């Protein structure tokens, strides 16, 4: 959908995607939906805005699982995941595609 590789969707790209994927939204409503999805009002949809619009809030079960995974990955308990946190747990040399 991101035709210009900007890592965001413009209204034009979003409109084209709605048509291409035949989501059944009338062209007159697409700008209204786009504006509702564009939470920070910058005129584009980030991947986070788009996914949140599709998925909505996490239910308690999903939120618990996400928190557990985050806490496991956040080795230094900084509240931020860095490549160092992930590197300390993930060994690429053991991945089947590498082997």
Jmol script that loads the backbone (N, CA, C; Angstrom):
load data "model"
ATOM      1  N   UNK A   1       0.819  -1.197   0.000  1.00  0.00           N
ATOM      2  CA  UNK A   1       0.000   0.000   0.000  1.00  0.00           C
ATOM      3  C   UNK A   1       0.862   1.259   0.000  1.00  0.00           C
ATOM      4  N   UNK A   2       2.042   1.193   0.594  1.00  0.00           N
ATOM      5  CA  UNK A   2       2.930   2.351   0.703  1.00  0.00           C
ATOM      6  C   UNK A   2       3.712   2.506  -0.602  1.00  0.00           C
ATOM      7  N   UNK A   3       3.081   3.084  -1.601  1.00  0.00           N
ATOM      8  CA  UNK A   3       3.658   3.156  -2.946  1.00  0.00           C
ATOM      9  C   UNK A   3       4.943   3.974  -3.026  1.00  0.00           C
ATOM     10  N   UNK A   4       5.081   4.999  -2.181  1.00  0.00           N
ATOM     11  CA  UNK A   4       6.275   5.841  -2.258  1.00  0.00           C
ATOM     12  C   UNK A   4       7.358   5.452  -1.240  1.00  0.00           C
ATOM     13  N   UNK A   5       7.139   4.342  -0.541  1.00  0.00           N
ATOM     14  CA  UNK A   5       8.109   3.834   0.456  1.00  0.00           C
ATOM     15  C   UNK A   5       8.448   4.843   1.550  1.00  0.00           C
ATOM     16  N   UNK A   6       7.479   5.646   1.924  1.00  0.00           N
ATOM     17  CA  UNK A   6       7.686   6.644   2.981  1.00  0.00           C
ATOM     18  C   UNK A   6       7.494   6.071   4.375  1.00  0.00           C
ATOM     19  N   UNK A   7       7.046   4.832   4.444  1.00  0.00           N
ATOM     20  CA  UNK A   7       6.722   4.156   5.703  1.00  0.00           C
ATOM     21  C   UNK A   7       5.486   4.763   6.376  1.00  0.00           C
ATOM     22  N   UNK A   8       4.718   5.523   5.589  1.00  0.00           N
ATOM     23  CA  UNK A   8       3.423   6.042   6.024  1.00  0.00           C
ATOM     24  C   UNK A   8       2.476   5.951   4.832  1.00  0.00           C
ATOM     25  N   UNK A   9       1.190   6.099   5.107  1.00  0.00           N
ATOM     26  CA  UNK A   9       0.196   6.119   4.037  1.00  0.00           C
ATOM     27  C   UNK A   9      -0.383   7.518   3.913  1.00  0.00           C
ATOM     28  N   UNK A  10      -0.377   8.031   2.694  1.00  0.00           N
ATOM     29  CA  UNK A  10      -1.056   9.285   2.409  1.00  0.00           C
ATOM     30  C   UNK A  10      -2.531   8.972   2.152  1.00  0.00           C
ATOM     31  N   UNK A  11      -3.335  10.017   2.053  1.00  0.00           N
ATOM     32  CA  UNK A  11      -4.743   9.810   1.729  1.00  0.00           C
ATOM     33  C   UNK A  11      -4.882   9.154   0.360  1.00  0.00           C
ATOM     34  N   UNK A  12      -4.046   9.537  -0.585  1.00  0.00           N
ATOM     35  CA  UNK A  12      -4.095   8.947  -1.926  1.00  0.00           C
ATOM     36  C   UNK A  12      -3.788   7.448  -1.857  1.00  0.00           C
ATOM     37  N   UNK A  13      -2.737   7.069  -1.109  1.00  0.00           N
ATOM     38  CA  UNK A  13      -2.377   5.649  -0.975  1.00  0.00           C
ATOM     39  C   UNK A  13      -3.464   4.871  -0.247  1.00  0.00           C
ATOM     40  N   UNK A  14      -4.021   5.473   0.784  1.00  0.00           N
ATOM     41  CA  UNK A  14      -5.085   4.827   1.554  1.00  0.00           C
ATOM     42  C   UNK A  14      -6.323   4.612   0.667  1.00  0.00           C
ATOM     43  N   UNK A  15      -6.662   5.626  -0.115  1.00  0.00           N
ATOM     44  CA  UNK A  15      -7.811   5.522  -1.018  1.00  0.00           C
ATOM     45  C   UNK A  15      -7.583   4.411  -2.034  1.00  0.00           C
ATOM     46  N   UNK A  16      -6.394   4.389  -2.618  1.00  0.00           N
ATOM     47  CA  UNK A  16      -6.063   3.348  -3.592  1.00  0.00           C
ATOM     48  C   UNK A  16      -6.155   1.965  -2.951  1.00  0.00           C
ATOM     49  N   UNK A  17      -5.646   1.823  -1.730  1.00  0.00           N
ATOM     50  CA  UNK A  17      -5.684   0.531  -1.035  1.00  0.00           C
ATOM     51  C   UNK A  17      -7.125   0.105  -0.764  1.00  0.00           C
ATOM     52  N   UNK A  18      -7.967   1.034  -0.363  1.00  0.00           N
ATOM     53  CA  UNK A  18      -9.383   0.700  -0.122  1.00  0.00           C
ATOM     54  C   UNK A  18     -10.038   0.182  -1.392  1.00  0.00           C
ATOM     55  N   UNK A  19      -9.687   0.789  -2.506  1.00  0.00           N
ATOM     56  CA  UNK A  19     -10.237   0.327  -3.787  1.00  0.00           C
ATOM     57  C   UNK A  19      -9.638  -1.020  -4.180  1.00  0.00           C
ATOM     58  N   UNK A  20      -8.292  -1.127  -4.106  1.00  0.00           N
ATOM     59  CA  UNK A  20      -7.596  -2.357  -4.516  1.00  0.00           C
ATOM     60  C   UNK A  20      -8.062  -3.576  -3.724  1.00  0.00           C
ATOM     61  N   UNK A  21      -8.262  -3.377  -2.424  1.00  0.00           N
ATOM     62  CA  UNK A  21      -8.655  -4.486  -1.559  1.00  0.00           C
ATOM     63  C   UNK A  21     -10.171  -4.638  -1.449  1.00  0.00           C
ATOM     64  N   UNK A  22     -10.883  -3.800  -2.193  1.00  0.00           N
ATOM     65  CA  UNK A  22     -12.340  -3.889  -2.276  1.00  0.00           C
ATOM     66  C   UNK A  22     -13.001  -3.987  -0.889  1.00  0.00           C
ATOM     67  N   UNK A  23     -12.649  -3.022  -0.037  1.00  0.00           N
ATOM     68  CA  UNK A  23     -13.193  -3.038   1.323  1.00  0.00           C
ATOM     69  C   UNK A  23     -14.640  -2.553   1.407  1.00  0.00           C
ATOM     70  N   UNK A  24     -15.151  -2.056   0.312  1.00  0.00           N
ATOM     71  CA  UNK A  24     -16.574  -1.700   0.272  1.00  0.00           C
ATOM     72  C   UNK A  24     -16.893  -0.367   0.914  1.00  0.00           C
ATOM     73  N   UNK A  25     -15.932   0.533   0.974  1.00  0.00           N
ATOM     74  CA  UNK A  25     -16.174   1.866   1.526  1.00  0.00           C
ATOM     75  C   UNK A  25     -16.393   2.824   0.366  1.00  0.00           C
ATOM     76  N   UNK A  26     -17.453   3.585   0.435  1.00  0.00           N
ATOM     77  CA  UNK A  26     -17.742   4.575  -0.591  1.00  0.00           C
ATOM     78  C   UNK A  26     -16.645   5.644  -0.589  1.00  0.00           C
ATOM     79  N   UNK A  27     -16.253   6.096  -1.795  1.00  0.00           N
ATOM     80  CA  UNK A  27     -15.185   7.096  -1.916  1.00  0.00           C
ATOM     81  C   UNK A  27     -15.454   8.346  -1.079  1.00  0.00           C
ATOM     82  N   UNK A  28     -16.697   8.703  -0.902  1.00  0.00           N
ATOM     83  CA  UNK A  28     -17.017   9.910  -0.142  1.00  0.00           C
ATOM     84  C   UNK A  28     -16.676   9.773   1.352  1.00  0.00           C
ATOM     85  N   UNK A  29     -16.617   8.534   1.871  1.00  0.00           N
ATOM     86  CA  UNK A  29     -16.336   8.313   3.286  1.00  0.00           C
ATOM     87  C   UNK A  29     -14.854   8.070   3.579  1.00  0.00           C
ATOM     88  N   UNK A  30     -14.073   7.785   2.555  1.00  0.00           N
ATOM     89  CA  UNK A  30     -12.665   7.445   2.776  1.00  0.00           C
ATOM     90  C   UNK A  30     -11.899   8.569   3.488  1.00  0.00           C
ATOM     91  N   UNK A  31     -12.042   9.841   3.092  1.00  0.00           N
ATOM     92  CA  UNK A  31     -11.314  10.896   3.820  1.00  0.00           C
ATOM     93  C   UNK A  31     -11.710  10.989   5.299  1.00  0.00           C
ATOM     94  N   UNK A  32     -12.961  10.743   5.599  1.00  0.00           N
ATOM     95  CA  UNK A  32     -13.425  10.788   7.000  1.00  0.00           C
ATOM     96  C   UNK A  32     -12.778   9.665   7.801  1.00  0.00           C
ATOM     97  N   UNK A  33     -12.732   8.477   7.225  1.00  0.00           N
ATOM     98  CA  UNK A  33     -12.103   7.335   7.909  1.00  0.00           C
ATOM     99  C   UNK A  33     -10.610   7.584   8.073  1.00  0.00           C
ATOM    100  N   UNK A  34      -9.967   8.076   7.013  1.00  0.00           N
ATOM    101  CA  UNK A  34      -8.538   8.390   7.065  1.00  0.00           C
ATOM    102  C   UNK A  34      -8.259   9.370   8.206  1.00  0.00           C
ATOM    103  N   UNK A  35      -9.046  10.429   8.285  1.00  0.00           N
ATOM    104  CA  UNK A  35      -8.861  11.446   9.330  1.00  0.00           C
ATOM    105  C   UNK A  35      -9.049  10.837  10.725  1.00  0.00           C
ATOM    106  N   UNK A  36      -9.993   9.927  10.873  1.00  0.00           N
ATOM    107  CA  UNK A  36     -10.206   9.275  12.166  1.00  0.00           C
ATOM    108  C   UNK A  36      -9.017   8.389  12.534  1.00  0.00           C
ATOM    109  N   UNK A  37      -8.412   7.727  11.547  1.00  0.00           N
ATOM    110  CA  UNK A  37      -7.239   6.877  11.792  1.00  0.00           C
ATOM    111  C   UNK A  37      -5.993   7.702  12.107  1.00  0.00           C
ATOM    112  N   UNK A  38      -5.902   8.916  11.541  1.00  0.00           N
ATOM    113  CA  UNK A  38      -4.726   9.779  11.678  1.00  0.00           C
ATOM    114  C   UNK A  38      -4.748  10.486  13.035  1.00  0.00           C
ATOM    115  N   UNK A  39      -4.387   9.757  14.057  1.00  0.00           N
ATOM    116  CA  UNK A  39      -4.513  10.231  15.441  1.00  0.00           C
ATOM    117  C   UNK A  39      -3.702  11.500  15.699  1.00  0.00           C
ATOM    118  N   UNK A  40      -2.496  11.595  15.143  1.00  0.00           N
ATOM    119  CA  UNK A  40      -1.665  12.776  15.423  1.00  0.00           C
ATOM    120  C   UNK A  40      -1.901  13.919  14.421  1.00  0.00           C
ATOM    121  N   UNK A  41      -2.855  13.746  13.528  1.00  0.00           N
ATOM    122  CA  UNK A  41      -3.273  14.788  12.578  1.00  0.00           C
ATOM    123  C   UNK A  41      -2.131  15.341  11.724  1.00  0.00           C
ATOM    124  N   UNK A  42      -1.210  14.454  11.298  1.00  0.00           N
ATOM    125  CA  UNK A  42      -0.114  14.930  10.449  1.00  0.00           C
ATOM    126  C   UNK A  42      -0.380  14.704   8.961  1.00  0.00           C
ATOM    127  N   UNK A  43      -1.566  14.199   8.640  1.00  0.00           N
ATOM    128  CA  UNK A  43      -1.931  14.001   7.244  1.00  0.00           C
ATOM    129  C   UNK A  43      -1.438  12.696   6.653  1.00  0.00           C
ATOM    130  N   UNK A  44      -0.854  11.839   7.485  1.00  0.00           N
ATOM    131  CA  UNK A  44      -0.412  10.517   7.033  1.00  0.00           C
ATOM    132  C   UNK A  44      -0.785   9.491   8.096  1.00  0.00           C
ATOM    133  N   UNK A  45      -0.794   8.226   7.698  1.00  0.00           N
ATOM    134  CA  UNK A  45      -1.024   7.140   8.645  1.00  0.00           C
ATOM    135  C   UNK A  45       0.285   6.396   8.847  1.00  0.00           C
ATOM    136  N   UNK A  46       0.760   6.388  10.075  1.00  0.00           N
ATOM    137  CA  UNK A  46       1.924   5.566  10.410  1.00  0.00           C
ATOM    138  C   UNK A  46       1.448   4.122  10.558  1.00  0.00           C
ATOM    139  N   UNK A  47       2.396   3.215  10.581  1.00  0.00           N
ATOM    140  CA  UNK A  47       2.030   1.808  10.772  1.00  0.00           C
ATOM    141  C   UNK A  47       1.317   1.629  12.110  1.00  0.00           C
ATOM    142  N   UNK A  48       1.749   2.354  13.134  1.00  0.00           N
ATOM    143  CA  UNK A  48       1.108   2.243  14.449  1.00  0.00           C
ATOM    144  C   UNK A  48      -0.337   2.737  14.403  1.00  0.00           C
ATOM    145  N   UNK A  49      -0.569   3.876  13.754  1.00  0.00           N
ATOM    146  CA  UNK A  49      -1.931   4.390  13.650  1.00  0.00           C
ATOM    147  C   UNK A  49      -2.817   3.423  12.874  1.00  0.00           C
ATOM    148  N   UNK A  50      -2.281   2.891  11.790  1.00  0.00           N
ATOM    149  CA  UNK A  50      -3.049   1.968  10.953  1.00  0.00           C
ATOM    150  C   UNK A  50      -3.391   0.695  11.714  1.00  0.00           C
ATOM    151  N   UNK A  51      -2.397   0.103  12.369  1.00  0.00           N
ATOM    152  CA  UNK A  51      -2.646  -1.138  13.106  1.00  0.00           C
ATOM    153  C   UNK A  51      -3.598  -0.919  14.273  1.00  0.00           C
ATOM    154  N   UNK A  52      -3.437   0.202  14.985  1.00  0.00           N
ATOM    155  CA  UNK A  52      -4.338   0.477  16.102  1.00  0.00           C
ATOM    156  C   UNK A  52      -5.769   0.616  15.611  1.00  0.00           C
ATOM    157  N   UNK A  53      -5.943   1.282  14.471  1.00  0.00           N
ATOM    158  CA  UNK A  53      -7.286   1.454  13.915  1.00  0.00           C
ATOM    159  C   UNK A  53      -7.901   0.110  13.562  1.00  0.00           C
ATOM    160  N   UNK A  54      -7.087  -0.816  13.086  1.00  0.00           N
ATOM    161  CA  UNK A  54      -7.600  -2.136  12.714  1.00  0.00           C
ATOM    162  C   UNK A  54      -7.832  -3.032  13.919  1.00  0.00           C
ATOM    163  N   UNK A  55      -6.925  -2.983  14.881  1.00  0.00           N
ATOM    164  CA  UNK A  55      -6.994  -3.921  16.012  1.00  0.00           C
ATOM    165  C   UNK A  55      -7.665  -3.350  17.235  1.00  0.00           C
ATOM    166  N   UNK A  56      -7.560  -2.059  17.445  1.00  0.00           N
ATOM    167  CA  UNK A  56      -8.116  -1.451  18.644  1.00  0.00           C
ATOM    168  C   UNK A  56      -7.247  -1.714  19.858  1.00  0.00           C
ATOM    169  N   UNK A  57      -7.800  -1.446  21.020  1.00  0.00           N
ATOM    170  CA  UNK A  57      -7.075  -1.666  22.273  1.00  0.00           C
ATOM    171  C   UNK A  57      -6.844  -3.151  22.509  1.00  0.00           C
ATOM    172  N   UNK A  58      -5.777  -3.453  23.223  1.00  0.00           N
ATOM    173  CA  UNK A  58      -5.519  -4.833  23.617  1.00  0.00           C
ATOM    174  C   UNK A  58      -6.486  -5.222  24.728  1.00  0.00           C
ATOM    175  N   UNK A  59      -7.023  -6.441  24.643  1.00  0.00           N
ATOM    176  CA  UNK A  59      -7.818  -6.913  25.769  1.00  0.00           C
ATOM    177  C   UNK A  59      -6.846  -7.291  26.892  1.00  0.00           C
ATOM    178  N   UNK A  60      -7.358  -7.573  28.056  1.00  0.00           N
ATOM    179  CA  UNK A  60      -6.489  -7.823  29.218  1.00  0.00           C
ATOM    180  C   UNK A  60      -5.562  -9.026  29.016  1.00  0.00           C
ATOM    181  N   UNK A  61      -6.060 -10.081  28.379  1.00  0.00           N
ATOM    182  CA  UNK A  61      -5.235 -11.273  28.142  1.00  0.00           C
ATOM    183  C   UNK A  61      -4.061 -10.934  27.233  1.00  0.00           C
ATOM    184  N   UNK A  62      -4.344 -10.250  26.120  1.00  0.00           N
ATOM    185  CA  UNK A  62      -3.273  -9.870  25.198  1.00  0.00           C
ATOM    186  C   UNK A  62      -2.305  -8.901  25.859  1.00  0.00           C
ATOM    187  N   UNK A  63      -2.840  -7.956  26.635  1.00  0.00           N
ATOM    188  CA  UNK A  63      -1.988  -6.976  27.304  1.00  0.00           C
ATOM    189  C   UNK A  63      -1.039  -7.674  28.288  1.00  0.00           C
ATOM    190  N   UNK A  64      -1.526  -8.663  28.999  1.00  0.00           N
ATOM    191  CA  UNK A  64      -0.696  -9.427  29.938  1.00  0.00           C
ATOM    192  C   UNK A  64       0.424 -10.153  29.209  1.00  0.00           C
ATOM    193  N   UNK A  65       0.102 -10.798  28.094  1.00  0.00           N
ATOM    194  CA  UNK A  65       1.110 -11.525  27.322  1.00  0.00           C
ATOM    195  C   UNK A  65       2.159 -10.558  26.770  1.00  0.00           C
ATOM    196  N   UNK A  66       1.716  -9.444  26.204  1.00  0.00           N
ATOM    197  CA  UNK A  66       2.652  -8.457  25.657  1.00  0.00           C
ATOM    198  C   UNK A  66       3.565  -7.930  26.761  1.00  0.00           C
ATOM    199  N   UNK A  67       3.020  -7.645  27.917  1.00  0.00           N
ATOM    200  CA  UNK A  67       3.830  -7.160  29.036  1.00  0.00           C
ATOM    201  C   UNK A  67       4.848  -8.204  29.476  1.00  0.00           C
ATOM    202  N   UNK A  68       4.444  -9.457  29.543  1.00  0.00           N
ATOM    203  CA  UNK A  68       5.371 -10.522  29.918  1.00  0.00           C
ATOM    204  C   UNK A  68       6.516 -10.651  28.919  1.00  0.00           C
ATOM    205  N   UNK A  69       6.196 -10.616  27.645  1.00  0.00           N
ATOM    206  CA  UNK A  69       7.231 -10.715  26.608  1.00  0.00           C
ATOM    207  C   UNK A  69       8.159  -9.505  26.688  1.00  0.00           C
ATOM    208  N   UNK A  70       7.585  -8.323  26.810  1.00  0.00           N
ATOM    209  CA  UNK A  70       8.402  -7.113  26.905  1.00  0.00           C
ATOM    210  C   UNK A  70       9.351  -7.204  28.095  1.00  0.00           C
ATOM    211  N   UNK A  71       8.825  -7.598  29.240  1.00  0.00           N
ATOM    212  CA  UNK A  71       9.658  -7.699  30.446  1.00  0.00           C
ATOM    213  C   UNK A  71      10.770  -8.723  30.286  1.00  0.00           C
ATOM    214  N   UNK A  72      10.502  -9.806  29.576  1.00  0.00           N
ATOM    215  CA  UNK A  72      11.541 -10.803  29.331  1.00  0.00           C
ATOM    216  C   UNK A  72      12.637 -10.241  28.434  1.00  0.00           C
ATOM    217  N   UNK A  73      12.243  -9.489  27.415  1.00  0.00           N
ATOM    218  CA  UNK A  73      13.216  -8.923  26.489  1.00  0.00           C
ATOM    219  C   UNK A  73      13.991  -7.744  27.083  1.00  0.00           C
ATOM    220  N   UNK A  74      13.360  -6.993  27.958  1.00  0.00           N
ATOM    221  CA  UNK A  74      13.990  -5.799  28.552  1.00  0.00           C
ATOM    222  C   UNK A  74      14.958  -6.220  29.655  1.00  0.00           C
ATOM    223  N   UNK A  75      16.109  -6.756  29.238  1.00  0.00           N
ATOM    224  CA  UNK A  75      17.073  -7.348  30.174  1.00  0.00           C
ATOM    225  C   UNK A  75      17.597  -6.361  31.215  1.00  0.00           C
ATOM    226  N   UNK A  76      17.800  -5.119  30.829  1.00  0.00           N
ATOM    227  CA  UNK A  76      18.368  -4.139  31.767  1.00  0.00           C
ATOM    228  C   UNK A  76      17.294  -3.359  32.530  1.00  0.00           C
ATOM    229  N   UNK A  77      16.030  -3.743  32.316  1.00  0.00           N
ATOM    230  CA  UNK A  77      14.884  -3.138  33.013  1.00  0.00           C
ATOM    231  C   UNK A  77      14.826  -1.617  32.849  1.00  0.00           C
ATOM    232  N   UNK A  78      15.223  -1.147  31.661  1.00  0.00           N
ATOM    233  CA  UNK A  78      15.224   0.290  31.400  1.00  0.00           C
ATOM    234  C   UNK A  78      13.853   0.799  30.950  1.00  0.00           C
ATOM    235  N   UNK A  79      12.959  -0.129  30.596  1.00  0.00           N
ATOM    236  CA  UNK A  79      11.661   0.273  30.078  1.00  0.00           C
ATOM    237  C   UNK A  79      11.682   0.524  28.582  1.00  0.00           C
ATOM    238  N   UNK A  80      12.835   0.283  27.964  1.00  0.00           N
ATOM    239  CA  UNK A  80      13.019   0.455  26.530  1.00  0.00           C
ATOM    240  C   UNK A  80      13.741  -0.760  25.981  1.00  0.00           C
ATOM    241  N   UNK A  81      13.256  -1.275  24.841  1.00  0.00           N
ATOM    242  CA  UNK A  81      13.953  -2.387  24.209  1.00  0.00           C
ATOM    243  C   UNK A  81      15.023  -1.846  23.276  1.00  0.00           C
ATOM    244  N   UNK A  82      16.227  -2.332  23.466  1.00  0.00           N
ATOM    245  CA  UNK A  82      17.322  -1.958  22.577  1.00  0.00           C
ATOM    246  C   UNK A  82      17.811  -3.216  21.877  1.00  0.00           C
ATOM    247  N   UNK A  83      18.631  -3.017  20.885  1.00  0.00           N
ATOM    248  CA  UNK A  83      19.202  -4.159  20.184  1.00  0.00           C
ATOM    249  C   UNK A  83      20.066  -4.987  21.141  1.00  0.00           C
ATOM    250  N   UNK A  84      20.671  -4.349  22.127  1.00  0.00           N
ATOM    251  CA  UNK A  84      21.483  -5.085  23.112  1.00  0.00           C
ATOM    252  C   UNK A  84      20.620  -6.032  23.937  1.00  0.00           C
ATOM    253  N   UNK A  85      19.417  -5.578  24.318  1.00  0.00           N
ATOM    254  CA  UNK A  85      18.492  -6.441  25.060  1.00  0.00           C
ATOM    255  C   UNK A  85      18.151  -7.677  24.231  1.00  0.00           C
ATOM    256  N   UNK A  86      17.789  -7.446  22.999  1.00  0.00           N
ATOM    257  CA  UNK A  86      17.369  -8.552  22.132  1.00  0.00           C
ATOM    258  C   UNK A  86      18.544  -9.462  21.814  1.00  0.00           C
ATOM    259  N   UNK A  87      19.703  -8.863  21.543  1.00  0.00           N
ATOM    260  CA  UNK A  87      20.898  -9.639  21.216  1.00  0.00           C
ATOM    261  C   UNK A  87      21.287 -10.579  22.355  1.00  0.00           C
ATOM    262  N   UNK A  88      21.041 -10.158  23.584  1.00  0.00           N
ATOM    263  CA  UNK A  88      21.433 -10.984  24.731  1.00  0.00           C
ATOM    264  C   UNK A  88      20.580 -12.247  24.849  1.00  0.00           C
ATOM    265  N   UNK A  89      19.405 -12.262  24.219  1.00  0.00           N
ATOM    266  CA  UNK A  89      18.507 -13.413  24.296  1.00  0.00           C
ATOM    267  C   UNK A  89      18.426 -14.222  23.011  1.00  0.00           C
ATOM    268  N   UNK A  90      18.752 -13.627  21.900  1.00  0.00           N
ATOM    269  CA  UNK A  90      18.545 -14.281  20.613  1.00  0.00           C
ATOM    270  C   UNK A  90      19.885 -14.628  19.981  1.00  0.00           C
ATOM    271  N   UNK A  91      20.064 -15.886  19.665  1.00  0.00           N
ATOM    272  CA  UNK A  91      21.283 -16.356  19.017  1.00  0.00           C
ATOM    273  C   UNK A  91      20.949 -16.728  17.578  1.00  0.00           C
ATOM    274  N   UNK A  92      21.328 -15.884  16.645  1.00  0.00           N
ATOM    275  CA  UNK A  92      21.024 -16.135  15.232  1.00  0.00           C
ATOM    276  C   UNK A  92      21.698 -17.377  14.718  1.00  0.00           C
ATOM    277  N   UNK A  93      22.858 -17.737  15.301  1.00  0.00           N
ATOM    278  CA  UNK A  93      23.578 -18.912  14.800  1.00  0.00           C
ATOM    279  C   UNK A  93      22.829 -20.214  15.067  1.00  0.00           C
ATOM    280  N   UNK A  94      21.798 -20.157  15.902  1.00  0.00           N
ATOM    281  CA  UNK A  94      20.990 -21.348  16.183  1.00  0.00           C
ATOM    282  C   UNK A  94      19.684 -21.384  15.400  1.00  0.00           C
ATOM    283  N   UNK A  95      19.439 -20.329  14.629  1.00  0.00           N
ATOM    284  CA  UNK A  95      18.200 -20.257  13.855  1.00  0.00           C
ATOM    285  C   UNK A  95      18.278 -21.241  12.689  1.00  0.00           C
ATOM    286  N   UNK A  96      17.185 -21.979  12.421  1.00  0.00           N
ATOM    287  CA  UNK A  96      17.198 -22.972  11.341  1.00  0.00           C
ATOM    288  C   UNK A  96      17.617 -22.417   9.980  1.00  0.00           C
ATOM    289  N   UNK A  97      17.241 -21.184   9.681  1.00  0.00           N
ATOM    290  CA  UNK A  97      17.621 -20.594   8.400  1.00  0.00           C
ATOM    291  C   UNK A  97      19.129 -20.344   8.316  1.00  0.00           C
ATOM    292  N   UNK A  98      19.750 -20.091   9.453  1.00  0.00           N
ATOM    293  CA  UNK A  98      21.207 -19.860   9.473  1.00  0.00           C
ATOM    294  C   UNK A  98      21.937 -21.196   9.398  1.00  0.00           C
ATOM    295  N   UNK A  99      21.411 -22.179  10.133  1.00  0.00           N
ATOM    296  CA  UNK A  99      22.046 -23.511  10.131  1.00  0.00           C
ATOM    297  C   UNK A  99      21.970 -24.105   8.744  1.00  0.00           C
TER     298      UNK A  99
END
end "model"
wireframe off; spacefill off
backbone 0.3
color backbone group
